[in-house]
Amino acid sequence: TPLSQLQNHPYSIEALFRNEGTSSQTVNLTYDVSGSMMSTGSSNLVVLNPNDSVFLGASFSPPGTGSYSIDIWGVADSAGAGVTTTLSNIESRDFQVTDYIYGKDLGSSSPGSYILGGIEDQNHITTRYEMYADEQLYAMRAYISDDSDIGAEIKAIIYELDTNAANGVILIAESDNYTLTAQDIGGWIDIPFIDPISLYNGYAYECGIVGFVHPTDESYIGLSGTSLYNGEHSLFDELGLSSSSAGSPTWYYITSTPMVRMNF
């Protein structure tokens, strides 16, 4: 996540606590950050009665760029039963704070793939980004799966999400066509837009990569991670080539995270 985005919208840390015991317990959510800096924090203390549950939350705002790891756990103190402190299991997450790159995938250690273009496909594979600060978008960064063919053409595309639009998206811009080379296969590439695109705080955008129908050349985008909700990542069957589309251009949601990042 770019530091500019986090200054207005820090990382949110949340957990659901449930008391399955027979005594009231005082509970809180605790976290410990390591990496480019050290930090600790916690939620407010809450008294949780037997059989009750509560969501607790805290936030973390990184002071600078770098790689971070965060450990998250719960603490329960059943003071009414004789001062017994219990710690939950620890959940760990790794993340990077950047100057210019905004990404939602989990990286390229063992990516999957999804077809962009080929004999029977002309797909837009996109992911949704919410903006918490104004930015200038210069390019889309994409991981090209090694299933792709040298010479296949792709392009970058960006839509603004609009709930008042007929299909919920409005095309803003697309790049020139980009031809894949041997050096592009199985790695990251940047596909520039002709002119920088102004993005605005409070708006959401659908950003992705497009493939083209071709008798021999196929292109694939990398996948890494799963969606947090249906509609976070999408597929647009531009020509209606899927049997489910029945010849009509159709939007679908997908549950895997495409490796498509915004480059500011």
N, C-alpha and C positions, 0 to 999 in steps of 0.2 A: 504494500500500500504506500502511495506517495505521502510524504510528511505533510504536505499542504492539506490533504484530505483529512488526516488524523487531527490536525489542529482544531477543526470544527466538529469532528465526529470521532472521539477516541474509541479504542477497542472496548467492546462490551463483554463482560464475563458474567455468566448466569448459570444457576443450577436449581433444580427442584429438590427440596428436602421433604422427607416424609418420616414422621415419628411412628414406628411400628411397635414401640415399647409400651410400658404401663405407667411411666412417670413423665412429667413435663420436662422438657430439655431446652436449654438455651443454645441456639445454633447460630453459626455464621459461616460465610463463604470466604476462603482465604486464597491468596495467590502469591507466587514467588517468581520474579522475572530474573533471568540471567542472560548473558551474552554481551552485547555492546554496552550494556549498563546493568546495574543491579537495582531491583525495586521489590517492595512487598506491599500488600494492601489487603483489605477485607471489606466485607459488607457490614451493615449495622447488625447488632445482635437482636435476635427475635426469640421469644419464648414460644415453643411449639408444644402444644398439648398432645396427649396420646391420640393416635389415628388422624391427626391433622397434617396438612402439608402446606408448603409455602415456597414461592420462587424468591430467591435472593440474588442480588446483582451488585457488581462493582465495575469499575472502569479503569483502564490504563492508557495513559497518553505518553507515548515515547518522546523523549526530548530531542532525538536525532536519528539519523539513518543508521542502518546496520542490521545484523542478524540477531534474533532474539529467540529465547525459549521460555515458555511460561508453564509452571506447574500449578494446578488448581485442585483444591480439596475442601472438604467440609470439616468443621469442628463442632462437636456437641458436648455440652457439659450438663449432665443430669444432676444439678446441685441438690434437688429435692430428694434424691435417692442416695445421697452420701458422697457427693463430689466425685463423679466418675467421668473422666474426659475421654471421648472417643474421636478418632480421626477416620475419615472415609478413605477410600481408594484415591489415588492421585491421577488426574487426567493431565496429559502434557500436550502442548501444541508448539509448533515452530512457525515463525513468520519473519518476513523481511520488511523493513521500512526503507523506502527508496526515495530518490530525487524525482524520477520521471516515469517509472514503470508501475502500472496498476494491473494486478493479475489476481485471478481467483482459482487457478488450477494448482495442483500439488507438485508440479515440477516434472522433470523428464527422466526419473530413474527407471520406470517401467511403464511407459505410456501405452494406452490402447489406441484405437484409430476409428475414424468415421469417414465415410466416403463423401467427398465434395463433388467431384465430377467424374464422368466415365461414360460407358456405353449407354446406360439407362438412367443417368443421374445428372442433375444440375441443381445442387443444393446450396443454400446459405446456412452455415452452421454458426450460431451466434450465442452470445452470453450477455446478460443484463448488468449494467454498471450504474449505480446511483452516485451522483456527484454531490460533494459536500463543500466544494470550493470551485471557483471558476478556473478553467484550464484551457490551454491550446493543444489540440490533438494533432500531432504531426504524422503518425504512422500507427499501423496495427502490427504488433509482434505476434508471430504465429509459429507453432512447432509443426513442421511438416513430417508426417509419418513416413517411415521407410517403405511403406506399401506403395508410395507414390512413384510415378514414372517421370524420368527426366524429359523435359519438353512440354509437360502438362502446363496449362495456363490456369491461374487463379487471380483473384483480386480481393481487396479489402473493401468493407462496406460498413456504414453506420446509419442507424435509424434513431429518431427520437421517439420515445414511447409517449403515446397520447391516448388516453382513455376515451376521448371524444371522436377519434378516427374510426373509420369503418372496421379496420382490422387491427387497430391498436398501435400501429407504427406508421411513421412518416419518414421517407427516405431523405437523408440530409446530404450524403456524399458517398462517392465510391472512388477508388483509385483507378489508375490505368491497369491494364492487364500485366501480370507478372509471370514470366516463364521460369519454371523450376530448372535449376542446374544440378549437376552432380553434387556440388558442395551444399546444396539446400536440403537434400534428402536426409532425414534423420536428425534434424537440427532446427534451431531457431532462425527465423528471417524477419526483417522489418520491411513492410510494404508501405511506402509513403503515399500520402495524399498530395495532390497537386498543390493545394493551398492549405495552410493550417485551418482547423475547424474549431470554432469557439464553442466550448461546453460551459454550462452554467449551473451554479449551485442550486440545489433543489430539484433538478431535472434528472430523469433516468434515460439511459441510452442503450440500444441494442447494437452490439458491435460484433463483427464476425468476418469470416472468409467465405468466398464464393468460388465454386468450381464450374466447369463447363462440360456440356455433352461433347464426347469425342469418340470416334470409332475404335481407338486403340489406347490413348493416353488416359490414365486415371490419376486423380489427386486425392489425398487423404489428410485430414487434420488430426493431430494428436489429441488424446483424451487422458485426463488425470484427475480423479476425484469424482464425487457424486453431488448432485444438486441438493440444496437445502430445502427447496420447495418446487412444486411443479410450475413450470413457466420461467424458472430462472435461466434455463438454457433452451434454445429453440432450434428447429430445423424448418426452413422454408423451401418447399418443393416448388421451385420457380415455374417449371413447365408442366406440373401435374403429372409427372412420369410414374409416380408410385401407383400401384393398384388401388391403394386407399384413397388417393387423390382423384382418381377417375377422370384425368384430363384437366382438372382445375388447379391452378396455383393454390397451395394450401400450407398454412402454418401448423406445426406440431411442437409439442414440448419433448425434450429428451432429458434423461435422468443422469447422464454423464457430463462432466465438465470439460468443454473444449479448451484447448490450450491456446487461447487467444487473449492477448494483453494489450492494453492501451499504452502508447508511448507518447509522453508529453515532452 
